[in-house]
Amino acid sequence: MYKNIMAKWIWKNNDIKVNDFAYFRKSFNLEGIVKEAKLLVSAHNYYKLFLNGKEISGKMSPVSSNPFKSKYYLEYDIKDALVQGINVIGSIVHYLGGYGQNYVNASPGFILEARIDLENKDTIEVITDNTWKCLNDTPYENGTPYQQRRRLSAVEIYDMRKEPKLWLSKDFDDSKWDYSVVVNNNYIMKKQELPEGCVGEEITPICMDMQQPGCQVFDAGKIVSGWVKIILNETGKEGFRIRIRYSEDLEEGRVKHNVCNEKSEFYYDEYIMSNDPIQIFKADFSYKAFRYFEITGYDEIISPKQIVVENAYTSLDYRGEFNCSIELLNEIYQACIQTQRNNTLGQLVDCPHREQAQYLADSDLQLETLCYNFLNPEILSKVLQDFADGQLEDGTFPYVYPINYSPKGFYKKIPEWDLHYVKILWKAYYLYNNKEVLKNYYPTAKKMILYFIGKIDETGLIPKSEYWHISDWPRPKVCHEGSYLTVQNCKAFHCLSLMTKIAGILGNKEDEIKFNKTAEDLRIAIVRNLYDKEQNVFVDSFSQDSNKYTGQNASQAANVVAFYYGIADILNDHERKSILNHILNEGHTCQTLLSVDLLRLLFENGFGKEAFSLINKETYPSWGYMISKGYKTIWEGFDDESSHCHAWNAYPARILQEYILGIKAMKEGFDKVLISPYIPEEMNFAEGKIATVKGDIYVKWQKCDDKINITVNLPIGTEGTISIDNSNIEITKGITNINLSRF
């Protein structure tokens, strides 16, 4: 936490307006050799920061949060950007307001503190206060409509004619600018550990059929998060109003007026031209998501060479790889990575267009691929901190966070989603050997799980509540008619089991004993009430009133969680085998939420061929079906509807690395790994690597006549076992190359 801050929060006036913009400027004199120079800055909601005419900030900073619990600031090393003599700091700040879904509403503001230490031991300090100049009437139109019905981002209407020329230069005369006012924003300041947004890829778009003066439609080639940059070099166009509209979809050759599957007349940005010879516009104060975009309002044809699609997202440390002899799987892997990038936007969002919301279940599933491919453990801490900040008095969470959780904003809860907090906490510990994260967020997890324990009634089960229950999603095949839901209770058992481990690691013996006993009692109650001994399956729900099973439904989803989470461990071999047969006979009826557990269950119980067949196909339902439809991103579900870029369904990348390459952590932080690949008949080779805190782990296997050649490269500090069939070979750091018989 940043302490002893001298700077003041400032704004351009005391009049709070929705979707407002402010320009701030401060000059200072520097004489002497700089030893060290640091600058701390934050804003509500987002800022762009300039020093001596150069933008030094990333994109969309700071990340969204609850400012009353965690207002994040960023720190920049500005030593190399300083000059002798007059230096100028400038910033453009955008305030949302409006009680949107993916941020917490608060007062607007900007805060900055720079400390410059000189070699002669003098110090220059520059802080925000009422001496800073501000531009009241900015080039941005205030109070514009929100682009989505969930009020995530505002239409950016930028008038180049009103841009103050050279306002970031030392010679600019700001005497006509107003002075800023100090505002009383009592935010709790914390350093942002998550990287800023960045432009990760620049794409030259493809022209679609609609190409005429005044209306042109372009294709980015895939769904991206980010924005469109236009470069125009024509004079005599002053006052022309250029509109850029975005969508995943086309309708009769034009860009559809929607945001994903929801109608919107406002998913666009506008630029009003000046008479400058070169004009560049990009609406980069919000992440949009689109494949197609339409430019209207210009009286000539704009060449694709004048347009850049900037695919922008949080700057991630991408380290993972996967490549094999089956091209479909390579395309699925790349689509998963693209989807994950699109959905890491300062928080783990469900989709980059319609909601941009951080759900616990979505985050948990996204972390499957993210933790194996991107070395960014700070993302897990951000999710855990966000929901710790949003935790309600009874221990539960809002259905997403950050959010304006109130009747004026958004007012929902999903009980099953709360339980994913413990799973995320365990990932944050186990994959990175980070005991500190357990200490920090154990109280939050404990408060949540105690809420569920407190709901257990005379049946020994947790009853269904009045809130929105989701066992599987989307288009779930799970029956919710009864008073007690199998999936909810199985998830609660799984989380109690994890909390038992966590309490033990932290040395909290009392909690360890309590959670373990509660878990065992719950498991017995689940079997007693929700296991149908006649059918030898778990039913979806149970009705206490009629003392019978309801809906006559024993979905694949309910049986997958009951088996995979260990509920079925107390059944006999015949009963367990019957459950497995039921799961196999159902094919693939699990939806996005529980298909990851289905795949794991199959791979880990001798049904690798069946699991692989679910991934390696182009027919519905499958991830390959999405590729066959021409998409380079992963959909929300398996049906061709709603969002076509939803990262919670992008876990096949992890599955390919964990089971086809066979890389699995056996000790915390990958101190020990198991390399046990499933080698399909259809595949000739597979290779790739995953990111760990110890370093990258590389695996390649290849069929060579009657042999399997396996190469493994382990980082320092990791040891492992290569296990194929009945062969087990212990390995240590460095490269190991072995040949094993295929028969």
N, C-alpha and C positions, 0 to 999 in steps of 0.2 A: 504494500500500500504506500502511496506517495504521501509523505507527511511534510508539514511545515511549508505548504505552498503559499507563496506570497501573492500570486496572481489572483485577479478577480474575474468572475464570470461577467461577460459583457454581452450586450445586444444593441441593436441600432436604436431602439426606443422601448417604451414600456407597453406598447400596443401589440398584443399577441395575435398573430394572424395564422390561419391554417395554410400550409404549403407556402411558406415564406422563404425569402432569400436575403442574405446580407453580405456586403463587401466590407472587409476590414483592412486597415493599412497602418503601418507604423515604420518610421525610419529612425535609425540610430547611427552614431558615429563610432568607428573602430580605428584606433591607432595603436599599433604595437603587434608583436608577434604572438599569435594564438597558440597556446599550449593545448587547450581542450575546449570544446564547445558542444554543449548539449541543449536540446530544445524539447520541451514537453508540451503536448497540445491535446485538446479534446474539444468536442462540440456536441450539441444536441440539435439535430440528429447527426449530420455528416458535414465534413469539411474537405476542401482542397487547400493545400498549403503551398505557398510560393516564397522563395527567398532569392532576391536579386533577379527576378524575372523567370526563374526556373521552378517548375513544380517539383517539390521534394517529397510529397506524400504519395501514397499508393491510392487505390480506389476504395470508395465506400468506407471511409474511416470516420469514427471508430465503429467497431462492430456493435450490433444491436444488443441491448441489455436492459435490465432494470436500473436506471441511474440512481435510484434511492438506496440500492444495495451494492451495485457494482457499476460505476461509470468509468469506462476504460479510457485511459490516455495512452498516447504513443510517444516514444522517445526517438529523436533523430540526432545523429552525429552531424553537425552542420559546419565543422571546421573547414572542410575543403570548399564549401559554398560561400564562405565569407570573403569580403574584399576590404582592402584598406580604404578608409574614408566612409562615405555614406552607404549604409546597407538598408534594404527595404524588405520588410516582411509583409506579405499580403495573404489574405484568405477569403475564400467564398464559402459561405455556410448555408446549408439547406435545412430548414425546419419543417417537419411533417405535421405534427398535431393530428387531430382527427380520429384518435382511438382506433388505430388499425390493428390487424391481427398479429403482426410479427415484430412489434416493438411496444415499449411502455411509454405512454404519453406523459410529457413533463414540459417544463418551460423551455423556450429556446435559449441558446447561449453559446458562447465561444470563450475558451480559456487557453492561455499560452504563457509559458515561462521559459526563457532562454538564459542560460548561464555560460558566459564566455570567460575562461581563465587565461590570462596572459602570462608570458614568460617572466615578466617583471613582477608577478604575483598580484597584479591588479585584477579586478573582476568587473565585468560589465554584465548587468542584469537587465533583461527586457521582459516586462510583464504586462499582461492585459489589465487595463484600468480605464478610467474615463478620459485619458489623454489620447486614446486611439481614435483615429478618424474612421468614419463609416459612411457608405453611400446609401442613402435612404431609398432612392428610386433606381433600382438595379435593372440590368437588361432582362432579368427574368420576370415574367408575369407572376404576380402573387395570386393565391387563392384559386388556382386551376383545379379542375376535377381530378379525382383519383382515377387511376387507370383500371383498377379492379374493384369489385364490389366489397372486397375485404379491406380496402383502403391501405394498400401497401405502398404505393408510390404515386406521385403526382405527375400529370402531364407537364413536361418541360416545354415552355414556350419562351424562346430566347430571341431577343431583338438586338441584332448586331449593331444597329444604329445607335444604341444607347450605351455600348461598351466604352468606358473611359479609355481613351487612347494612351498607351504607355503608362498605365496607372501603377505598374510594378517597377517602374524605373525611378532612379533617384531624382531626376529632373522634373517629375510630375508635380504639378501644383494642386495640392489637396485642400487649399484654403476654403473652397466652397463646400467641402464635405462637412457633415455634421460630426460632433463628438459622440462617442459611444456612451451608453449609460451602463452603470454597474447594476447587475441583477442578482437577486438573492437565491441562487440555485444551490441548495444544500445537498449536493450529490456526494456520494462516497466514492472517492477516486481510487482506482486500481490500475496497475500497469497491464496493458493488453499484451498477452503472450501469443495470441493467434496472429499469424501474418496478415498483412493488409491484402486487399484485392489487387489483382494484376491483370494485364492483358496477356493471356497465355498463348493465343494463336490469332494470327491475322489472316482473314479469308477474303479472297477476291470472289465476289458473287457471280452467279450465272444468270444471264438474262432469260426470263420467261417470255411467253408469247406476247403478253401485253407490253408493248414498247412504242409509245407515242408521246409527243411533247405534252407535258402536263400529267402524264400517268405512266409510270413504269413499274413493273413487278420483277423482283429478283429472288433468287434461291441461294441460300447460304450452303446448301448441300447436306445439311444436318441440323438438328435442333441445337441451338447454342444459347448460353446465357451471355449477356453483355449488351452491346449496342451497335449502332451503325455510324461510321464516320464518313462524312461527305466532304470532298475537297472541290471547291468551285473557284474558277479563275476568270470570271466574266464580269466586266463592269456594266453599268447601265441597268442593273437589275434591282436597284434599291426599292425596298418595300415588298418584293416578292415573298410570299409566305409558303415555305416548303414544309410539307408534312410527310413524316415517315411513320407508316402504320405497320404493326407487327402481328404475326400469327404463326401457329403451327400449320395452319390449313389455308387452302385456296377454295374459293367459291366462284364458279363460272369465270375462271381466269383472273380474278381479283383476290386480294388478301381478305380473308374473312374477318368480319367484325366480331372478334371474340378474344377471350383470354382462356386458352385451353378449351374446355367444354362449357364455359360460361360466356354469355353474350356481354360484349362491351363496345360501346361507341367511342371509348376514350383510350384505347390501347395504341397511342401514337404520341409523337413529340413534334414540335414545330420550330422552325428557324425562320426568322425574318431577316432578309438580306440587307446589307448596307451597300455602299458603292465602292468598297475596298476592292483592290485588284485580286487578292487571294483571300478566300473565306473558308474556314474549316469549322464544321459543326459536328458535335457528337453529344448526345444527351446521356451523360455518364454520371448523373447523380442518382441513378437507380439501375438495378439489374433488370433488364427485360429478358424474355426467352422466346425464341421464334426460330423458324426455319425460313419463312418467306417474309419479305417486307415490300412495301409499296411506297413509292415516292411520287407525290403529286404537288402541283403548284409551280413547277418550273416550265418555262416555255420552250426549252430545247431538250434534246436527248442527252442524258447524262451517261457517260461511258462507265462500264464496270471498273475501269482503271481509275476512276475518280472516287470509287467507293471502297471502303474497307469494313468488313464485318469483324469487330473486335470481340472475340470469345473471351469473356472476363469472368473471374472467379477468385476465391481466396487462393493466395499463392501457396501451393502445396509442394511438398518435397516428394515427387513421384519417383519411386525406386523399383517398383515391381515390373515383372515381365511374364508373359506366357506366349508360347508359340508351339504349334504341333503340326502334324501332317494332315489334319482335317481343317480345312479353311473355315468352315462354318463356326467352329469353336474359337478360332482366332478372331473372327468378326464379333462373336458374342463377347469375348473378353474385351476387345477394344470398345464396344458399345457400353459395357459396364463402366469402364474407366471414364469415358466421355460423360456418361450420365452422372457419375459421382462428382466429377469436376463441376458440371453445371449446377449441382445441388449443394456445393459447399460455398456459401455466400455469407461469410461472417458468422454463420451458424449452419448446422446441418438441416437443410430445408427439405421438405417432402417433394416439392416440385419448384422449378424456378420461375413459374409464371402465375398460376392461379392463386397460390397461397403463400409460398415462400415461408412456410411455418415449420418450426422445430417440434416435432412430436417425439416422445420417448421411444415408442415402438419403431418408428421410422429410423430414428437415430441408431438404435440398437442393430437393426438390420443393415444399415449403411456401414456400420463399423466392421462388418464382416470383410468387405472388400477394402475399405479404407485402411484398416490396421495392417493388412498384408501388403499393401501396395504403396502407401504414403507414410513417410516417417514424420507424423505430426501428432504425437500424443497429447499436445495441448488442446486439440479439438475435443478429446474426451473430457478433459477438465472443464472446458467451456460449457459443454452440455450439462455436466454435473452441477456446475456453479449456477448456471441459469435456472435450473429447476430447484436448486436449494434456495435461490433468491425468490422463487415463485411459490414455494411450498405454502399450503394453506394451514390454518390453525389446527385442523383435525389430522394433519399429516399427509393428506392427499395433494395432488397437483392439478392445476389447470390442464386441459387436454393438450395445449401447446404452450411453450414459453420461450422467449418473452412474448407477452400478450397483454392487452388491456382487458384484464379479467374483471368484468363488471357488467351489469345490465346495459350500460351505455356502450360497452364494447362487445366482448365475446364471453359467453358464460356457459361453458360445457366442461364435463369431466368424462373420462373413459377409464373405468377402474382397472381393466387389464393392462392399459398402457402404463399406469403407475408402477407396476411390478417390474417393468423393463429397466427401471432406475438401478435396481440391484445388479442386473445382468451387465449394464454398462459399467458400473463400479467395479465389478469383477474383471471385466476386460481391461479396464484402465490399470488395474493392479497386475494381473497375471501376465499379460503380454509385454509389459514394460518393467516388471519387477519393481513397482512403485508403491511401497508401503505407505508413503506420505499421503497418497491420494485416498487410501482407506481411512487414515486418521481424519482427513479433512471432511469427508462426506459420509462417514459411518453414522453420525448423528442424524443426518437427513434420511438416510436409508432406514435406520432404526425407527424413526418416528413414523415413516410411511408403513412399514411392515407391522408395527404395533396397531395401527388403525385396522388393518385387515384381520389381525389376530383377535382384536376386540369385537369383530363382527361374527365370529364363529358361534353358532347356536347349538341347540341340543342335538342336532344331527351330526355335529362334528365338522360341518361344512360351512363355507362362507356363502351366504345367500346372495341372490341377485339383488341389485340395488335399483333405485329409481333412475340411475344415470344411464348413459349410452354404453351398452356393452358390445364389445366386438371380440368374437372368438377367432375369426379369420376374416380376411378382407383382400380385395373387393369381391362382390358376388359370392358371399360365403354360402357353403352347403351345410352349415351347422345350425341345428335347431336350438332356439332360445326360449321355447315355450315354458319350460319348467322353472321352478323357484331356485334351483341350484344348477350352476353351469359347470360342466366338466373342465373345459379349457381354463376358466378362471381359477378353479381350485387346483388344477395341476400346475399352473404357473405359480400360484402362491406356494405350493409345496417346493417347487424348484427354487424359488427365491429364498424360502426359509432354509433350504439346504445350503445355499450359497452364504446366507447370513451366518449360519453355523460355522462355516469355514472362516469367514471374515472375523467373527468374534474371537475365534481361536487364534488367528494370526495376531490380533491386537491384544491378546492376553486377557480378554474379558470372559472369564470362565462362567460367570453367572448367566450372561446372555447366551453363551455357547450352549450350555445345558438346556436353557429355556427354548431356544430356537430349534434345537435338535429334537426335543420331546414334542414340541408343537408340530414339527414337520412329520414325525412318525405317526402321531395321532391323526393328523390330517390325511396322510396316505391311507391309513386303515379306514377312515371314514369315506374316502373317495371310493375305495374298493367295495366297501359295504353298501354304499348307496348308489353308486354309478356304474358298477360292473354288473352286467347281465350274465348270470351264470348259465342260463339256458342257451344264449347265443354265443357265449364266450367272447364278448366284446364289451367295450365301454360305450355307453349311450351318451348322447349329447347333454341331456339335462334330466333333472329329477323333480317331481312334484310332490311335496310333502303332504299337501291336502288330500290327495287321492292315494298316497303311498305307492306310487307306481311310476314307471318311466314314462316320459312324455314324447310325443311326436314320432314314436317308433323309429327313431333315427339314431344310427350308430355311424357317424361320419368318419371318413378317413382321418380328418383333421383331429377329432377328439381322441382317436386311438393312437395317432402319431404322438401327440403330446403325452398321453398317459404312458406309452411305452418308452419314448425317448427320455423323458424327464425322470424315469425310474419308479413310477407308481406301480407298474406291472412287475417290478422286481420281487414283490412278495407273493406273486402267483406261482403256480407250479409250471413245469416245462410244457405240459400239454396246453395249458391255458395261454401261456406266452406264445406258443407256436400258432395257436388259433388266431390270436390278435395279429401276428405278422401276416398270416395268410389273408386275413380280412383286409389288411392294408394293401397287400399286393393285388388282391382281386379288384380293389377300387381303382386301380390305375393311377391317375393323377387328378384327383378332385380337390386336393388342397389348393388354396389360392396363394397369393403372394406371401402373406404373413407366415404361413406354416409350411410352405414348400421347402424352405431351407432346412427345417427339422426333418421333413420327409426324406430329402436327399441324404442327410447325415445318417439317419436311421438305416437307410438301405445300404449305404457304403460300409457302415460299421457293423452290420449284421449278416454279412455274406451275400448281399444282393447287389454287388457292384455293377453287374451287367444291367439289372433293372434300373438302377440309379442313372447309369451312363446313358441309357436309352431315353430317359426323360430330358436330358440336356442335348444329346446329339440327334436332333430331329428338327424338321422344318414345319411339321404339321401342328395344328392346334390341339391342346394348349402347350406352348413351349416358348422359350426365349428365341429359339431358331425361327419360329413363326414370325416374330417381330422383324428379324433380319430379312426373311423372305419377302416381307412387305415393303422392303426398301428403307427401313429405319436404321439409323446408326446410334440410336439411344434405346434405352429399355423402358417399357411401358409401366404404368401403375399396376395393371393386372394383365391377364393373358388375353383379354378381349380388346378388340380394336376400337377403343372408345376412351373418353376422358383424357387423362394426361399420357403423352407418349414420351415423357422424360421424368421418370420417378425412380429415385436412387434406392429406395428400399427394396426394389426388385432386382438390384444389380449385384447380388451376392454370387451368381455363377462364377465370377472371376475368382473369388476366394475358393469356391468349391473345386474349380479346376486346379488351383495351386495346392490345395490341401489334400486332395484325393488323387488326382491324375499325376501330379508331380509327387504327391505323398508327403508334403512338408507339414509337420505338426509339432507344436511346442509340447514338451513333456515336463518341463520345469519352468518356473517363473522367468520371464525375460529371455526365453529361448536359451537358457543355460544348457539345456539338453533337448535334443530334437529327435523325432522319429521320422525316418525317410522310408515310407512304405507305400509306393505308388500302386494304384490300380492300373493295370496295363490292358486296355481294350484290344480285342482282336482286330478291330477296324483301324487301329492307330499304329503307325510305324515308329514315331518318335514324339517326344514332348520335352520341352525345356523351358526354363524360366527361373525367376528369382523372386524372393519376397524381402521386404524391409523389416529389420529388427533393430533394437537398440544396441545390439552387439555388432551389427554390420549386416550386409546382405547375405542371404543364403541362396546359393545357386544349385539347381538340380537339372540334369539332363539324362534321359534314358532313350535308348535306341535299340531296335531289333536288328540283330546281325546274324543271319542264318539261324542256327539253333541256340544262339546266345542273346542275352540282354546285356548291353553295355551301359553301365551307370556311372555318371560323373557327378560328384558332389563337392561343393566348395563351401566350407564352413568358416565363419569369422573367428577371430581370437576370442576365447572365452566361451565358446560353444563346443560341446561334444555331442555325439549322436550315435544312432544305430540305424543301419540300413537293413530293412526287413522285407524280404520277398519270399513267399511260400514258406519253406522251412529254414531258410538261410537268414542268419542274423550276424551282422558284421559291425563291430564297434569302430567308430571313426573319431578323429579329433580335427583340430583346426587345419585349414589348408585344403588342397585338392586331393580327393580320393577317386581313383578310377578302378572299377572292378567289372568282371564279366561273370555272369551267372547263366546257368543252363535254363532254357525255356521249358524244359520237360522234366 
